[in-house]
Amino acid sequence: MTEHADSVMNVIFGWDPVWVSGTLFVLTYAVIMTERVNRAIVALLGGMLMIISCVLNQEAALRGEDFNTLGLLTGMMVIVAITRRSGVFQFVAIWSAKKVGAQPWGILLMLSVVTALFSALLDNVTTVLLIVPVTLLITQELKVTPFPFLFTEILSGEIGDRPRFTQK
């Protein structure tokens, strides 16, 4: 028998693994949306239930992880946390607000350009980790909603993202 056929037979109560995994996904997402439990804990519990219910084995679950990406994100989060404590983001926020006269449209445009430039040099996720704290600080000081700024930065990050060509 194939590995897939073995896993179908061993799924809890003989249920179809698609239905089990779909149900676990919906339940996990619903609990995350309630925000009553830390989302990391809920995600880990959902993954654990996928293994316990025999939808996945541990080997298959680990094959789905990209440890290079996890290492990059962890390292960048550490750098961003240290940089935040040193006051760099506050300095950039005050400097940028002064340069455009604290006008929200000017700040929006400037942060979009900075995001596009950073995105051309760095990964999009890294760029967001560097720019979002500055954006939130500025919008908090100006008492404006951060959503237009954040959405514009997301689009700017995609515009600045360099094309990646792959050979087949």
C-alpha positions in Angstrom: 0.0 0.0 0.0 1.1 3.6 -0.5 1.9 6.0 2.3 -1.3 8.0 1.5 -3.5 4.9 1.6 -1.9 3.9 5.0 -2.6 7.3 6.4 -6.2 7.2 5.3 -6.8 3.9 7.1 -5.2 5.1 10.3 -7.0 8.4 10.6 -9.0 8.7 13.8 -12.4 6.8 13.7 -11.7 6.0 10.0 -12.8 9.5 8.9 -11.6 11.0 5.7 -8.4 13.0 6.4 -9.6 15.9 4.2 -12.7 16.3 6.5 -10.6 15.9 9.7 -8.0 18.5 8.5 -10.6 20.9 7.2 -12.6 20.7 10.5 -9.4 21.2 12.5 -8.5 24.2 10.4 -11.9 25.9 10.8 -11.9 25.2 14.5 -8.4 26.5 14.9 -9.2 29.6 12.9 -12.4 30.3 14.8 -10.5 30.1 18.2 -7.8 32.4 16.9 -10.5 34.9 15.8 -12.0 35.0 19.3 -8.6 36.2 20.6 -9.3 34.6 24.0 -6.2 32.3 23.7 -2.8 33.3 22.4 -2.8 32.5 18.7 0.6 30.8 18.8 -0.7 28.3 21.4 -3.8 27.7 19.3 -1.8 27.1 16.1 0.5 24.7 18.0 -2.5 22.9 19.4 -4.0 22.6 15.9 -0.8 21.2 14.5 -0.6 18.8 17.4 -4.2 17.6 16.8 -3.3 17.0 13.1 -0.5 14.6 14.3 -2.6 13.0 17.1 -5.5 12.4 14.7 -3.0 10.7 12.2 -3.8 13.1 9.4 0.0 13.8 9.3 2.9 12.1 10.9 5.8 14.0 12.5 8.0 13.5 9.5 5.5 14.9 7.0 4.8 17.9 9.4 8.5 18.7 9.5 8.9 18.4 5.7 6.4 21.3 5.4 8.5 23.7 7.5 11.0 26.0 5.8 13.7 26.4 8.5 15.6 29.0 6.4 12.5 31.3 6.5 11.9 30.7 10.2 15.6 31.5 10.9 15.4 34.7 8.9 12.2 35.9 10.6 13.5 35.0 14.0 16.8 36.9 13.4 15.0 39.9 12.0 12.5 40.0 14.9 15.4 40.0 17.3 17.1 42.8 15.4 13.9 44.8 15.2 13.3 44.3 19.0 16.8 45.6 19.9 16.5 48.5 17.4 13.2 49.5 18.9 14.6 49.6 22.4 17.5 51.8 21.2 15.1 54.5 20.0 15.9 54.3 16.3 12.3 54.0 15.3 11.3 57.0 17.4 14.1 59.0 15.8 13.1 58.0 12.3 9.5 58.8 13.1 10.2 62.3 14.4 12.7 63.1 11.6 10.3 62.0 8.9 7.4 63.9 10.4 9.5 67.1 10.5 10.6 66.7 6.9 7.1 66.7 5.6 5.7 69.2 8.1 3.7 66.5 9.9 1.2 66.3 7.0 -0.3 62.8 6.9 -0.3 62.6 3.1 3.4 63.6 3.0 4.2 61.0 5.6 2.2 58.4 3.7 4.1 59.1 0.5 7.5 59.1 2.2 6.9 55.9 4.1 5.7 54.3 0.8 8.9 55.3 -1.0 11.0 54.0 1.9 9.1 50.7 1.9 9.6 50.3 -1.8 13.3 51.0 -1.5 13.8 48.7 1.4 11.8 46.0 -0.4 14.1 46.2 -3.3 17.0 45.3 -1.0 15.4 43.1 1.6 12.7 40.5 1.8 9.1 41.9 2.0 8.5 40.4 5.5 11.7 42.0 6.8 10.8 45.3 5.3 7.4 45.2 7.0 9.1 44.3 10.3 11.3 47.4 9.9 8.6 49.9 8.7 5.5 49.0 10.6 6.7 50.1 14.1 7.6 53.5 12.6 4.2 53.8 11.0 2.4 52.8 14.1 4.4 55.3 16.2 3.7 58.2 13.7 0.0 57.4 13.4 -0.3 57.2 17.1 1.3 60.6 17.6 -0.8 62.2 14.8 -3.9 60.5 16.2 -4.9 59.1 12.7 -5.9 55.6 11.8 -2.9 53.5 10.7 -4.8 51.3 8.2 -4.3 53.5 5.1 -0.6 53.8 5.9 -0.2 50.0 6.4 -2.1 49.1 3.2 -0.1 51.6 1.1 3.1 50.1 2.6 2.1 46.6 1.7 1.4 47.6 -1.9 4.7 49.6 -2.0 6.6 46.6 -0.7 5.2 44.5 -3.6 6.1 47.2 -6.1 9.6 47.4 -4.8 10.0 43.7 -4.7 12.6 42.6 -7.3 11.4 40.0 -9.8 12.6 36.5 -9.1 13.2 34.4 -12.2 13.4 30.7 -11.9 14.5 28.2 -14.5 12.5 25.1 -15.1 
